[in-house]
Amino acid sequence: MKAQNSYLLLVGVEKKEDKTSGGIILPSIIEDKDTTASAEIHEAPEGSVYKKGQVILFSKYLPVQFTLENKIYMAVKEQDVIAVL
């Protein structure tokens, strides 16, 4: 799989914990107000400022999600990256 145009291919989207650092379990009715997500870059297009293995922060509503060989990937445009973590 090769990244095309200005898309970064991501794998391993990090999920938020369902409990606090003190061990308190949060009920599922609490709204998730966080609008960002982070993931590792699996593939970046040639000439990109981003490199494979970097973890980036992006809006969780922008990427296109797809499954290939039972693994979930996401594609996000380079311009939608908020930060490199």
C-alpha positions in Angstrom: 0.0 0.0 0.0 1.4 3.4 -1.0 0.2 6.8 0.1 -0.9 9.0 -2.8 -1.1 12.8 -3.3 -1.1 14.6 0.1 -2.7 11.7 2.1 -1.0 10.1 5.1 -2.0 6.5 5.9 -2.5 5.9 9.6 -2.7 2.8 11.8 -3.2 2.3 15.5 -5.6 5.0 16.4 -5.4 5.6 20.1 -8.6 5.2 22.1 -9.4 7.1 25.3 -9.5 5.3 28.6 -12.8 4.6 30.2 -11.5 5.4 33.6 -9.6 8.3 35.3 -6.0 8.1 36.4 -7.3 7.5 39.9 -9.2 4.4 38.8 -12.7 5.8 38.7 -14.7 4.1 35.9 -16.5 6.6 33.7 -20.1 5.8 32.6 -20.8 5.5 28.9 -23.4 8.2 29.1 -20.7 10.9 29.5 -20.3 12.7 26.1 -16.9 12.5 24.4 -16.2 16.2 23.8 -12.7 15.6 22.6 -12.5 16.4 18.9 -8.9 15.2 18.3 -7.3 11.8 17.9 -3.7 10.5 17.5 -2.3 7.7 15.4 1.0 6.5 14.0 1.8 7.2 10.3 2.0 3.9 8.4 2.9 5.5 5.1 3.6 9.0 3.8 3.8 10.2 0.2 7.2 10.8 -1.3 8.5 14.3 -0.4 6.3 14.6 2.6 7.5 16.5 5.7 6.0 13.6 7.8 7.7 10.3 8.1 6.6 6.7 8.8 6.4 6.0 12.5 5.7 9.5 13.6 2.6 10.0 15.8 0.4 12.8 14.8 -2.6 14.7 16.2 -5.6 15.4 13.9 -9.3 16.1 14.0 -11.1 12.7 14.5 -13.9 13.7 12.1 -11.8 14.3 9.0 -10.1 11.0 8.1 -11.4 8.3 5.8 -11.4 4.9 7.5 -11.0 1.6 5.7 -10.1 -2.0 6.4 -7.5 -4.1 4.6 -6.5 -7.6 5.6 -8.5 -7.3 8.9 -6.6 -4.2 9.9 -8.1 -0.8 10.3 -6.4 2.1 8.5 -7.2 5.8 8.2 -6.2 8.3 5.5 -5.8 12.0 6.5 -4.6 14.9 4.4 -1.3 16.4 5.4 -2.9 19.8 5.8 -5.2 18.4 8.5 -2.4 17.4 10.8 -2.5 19.6 14.0 0.8 18.5 15.6 3.5 15.8 15.7 3.6 14.2 19.1 
